[in-house]
Amino acid sequence: MSEFNELEAIKAQKEYCQESGAPHFAPASGNCWNCRKNIYTAHKRTYNPGTQFEKEHTTGITVKKASEQLVTGCPHCNRSYCD
């Protein structure tokens, strides 16, 4: 259950907030209002392409994470939702 699935993650975060009594900070649609990317979708970045230091980094919130933790910001642009 650690895969990326937009609809399942939205549902999981809503259920997590209801069950724990936590406030629901994440956008209902999953789309960040700052960078416009969906927080529950994987986005890959490559740093130092074409060099020996090339690294790939993936950001996003998995279904598992959405069901276990309160989402308080965007994993892609780091915008806080609880300011």
N, C-alpha and C positions, 0 to 999 in steps of 0.2 A: 504493500500500500504506500510505497514511497515514490510513486510515479507522479508526474505532472498531469493533472486533469482539471481543467478550469471549473467546470460545473460541479464536480465532486468536491473540490477544495472550497468553493464558495459555500456549499451546503455544510461541509465539515466545520468551517469557521463559525457559521451561524449557530450550529448545534453546540459547538464548544462554548460560545458566549452564553447561550441560553442555559446550559447545564451548570456552568461555573458561576453565573451571575455577573460575568465581566461585561464591560461596555463593548459594543461592536464598533471598532474604529475603522476597520477595512472598508473600502468602497463596496457597495452592494453589487455592483457590476464586475468588480475585480479590476477595473481600469483605474490606474493612478491618475489623479487629476493634475499632477505635476509633469510627468514624462509621457503620459498617455499609454504606457505599456500595461499589459495585464499582469498583475502581481503573482498570479497563479500559473503563469506560463514560463517555461524555461527560455532564457536569453543567454546566448553564448558570446563571449568576448575573447579575442585573441590579443595578447600583449606581446610586444616585440616580435612581430611576424617576420619570418625569414632569417631569424638569428638563432644562435645556440640557446638563447634564453627564452625562446617562445613558450608561452604558457596559455592554456585555454581555461577560462573561468566561466562557470554557469551560475546565473542568479535566478531566483524565483522561489515560490513557496509550494512545496509538494502537498499532496493530500494528507499525508501523515503529519507533517508539521502543522498544517491548518487545523487538524483534529486534536492536536496536543498543546498548542501554544497560542497565546493571544497575539494577533497581528497588530502591530502598532506603527508600521511604516512600510515604505516601498523598498523591496529588496534590490531594485534596479537603480534607482536614483537617490535612495536613502532619505526621501522626504518623510518626515514624521506626520502621522495622522492624529496625534494626540497633543498637539501644541495648545 
